[in-house]
Amino acid sequence: MSIFETDDAIVGMVHLSALPGSPGFDGNFDALRTRALTDAHALESSGVDAIMVENFGDSPFYPDDVPKHVVASMTRVVTELRQAVDCPIGVNVLRNDAEAALSIATAADAQFVRVNVHTGARLTDQGVVEGRAYETLRLRDELDSDVKILADVDVKHSAPLADRPVTELVDETLGRGRADGVVVSGVGTGHEVDTDMLESVVSCRDELGSDAPVLLGSGTTAENVRDLLDVADGAIVGTALKEGGETTNRVDESKVEALLSRR
């Protein structure tokens, strides 16, 4: 897997606290930065292969176009993290601002982004969210960027507008959507992936003759990581690596090390 230089990559999450302008922002941006740096150092020192930065604290989320101050705040934090750690860094701008994520990643010299809805459309708590692969790929060309795009298939916290075969979803994501990898998640944050769905996505990827990685997007734990990585090429892990198993808590290095020892 060229992004991570390993075939069973573990991507640890840095869940940002609420950014300035969000309802939950406590007025202390320096504390937010310090917390992000602390979590990133804990993840890297424990041995993760990459880190993903996400504006998790910004709920309720904008559907697909965050304000400029969100882009500015995230660019500052991601740039500091990029300077502080050596492992690859990714960006996810919730709910689905691929333009912002790609712009932040390019400016901060990060390596990849996650796009929750890259092709097609999904029903979410922000309403109907539509993929804009046609804009994202053209923007990447305009920026002369080599940032990789990891795109979800059947993303968590959403429902399809119509039932469609998995083969079509994967084909459109990797083919017409030109994503560099796909992400398969459970129904929500921390929920385990449906293994039948995971196996179907991997099978479809293989039938397409693609070498794009298939990553787990939720629910990976120390107890199931080995079985899941027998099928998938890597996992994005957040909740299972936090103190007390709470998504918004600090990274627990002992949990990171336990999961990595079992992959």
Secondary structure, 3 states (H helix, E strand, C coil): CCCCCCCCEEEEEEECCCCCCCCCCCCCHHHHHHHHHHHHHHHHHHCCCEEEEECHHHCCCCCCCCCHHHHHHHHHHHHHHHHHCCCCEEEECCCCCHHHHHHHHHHHCCCEEEECCCCCEEEECCEEEECCHHHHHHHHHHCCCCCEEEEEECCCCCEECCCCCHHHHHHHHHHHCCCCEEEECCCCCCCCCCHHHHHHHHHHHHHCCCCCCEEECCCCCCCCHHHHHCCCCEEEECHHHEHHHCCCCCECHHHHHHHHHHC
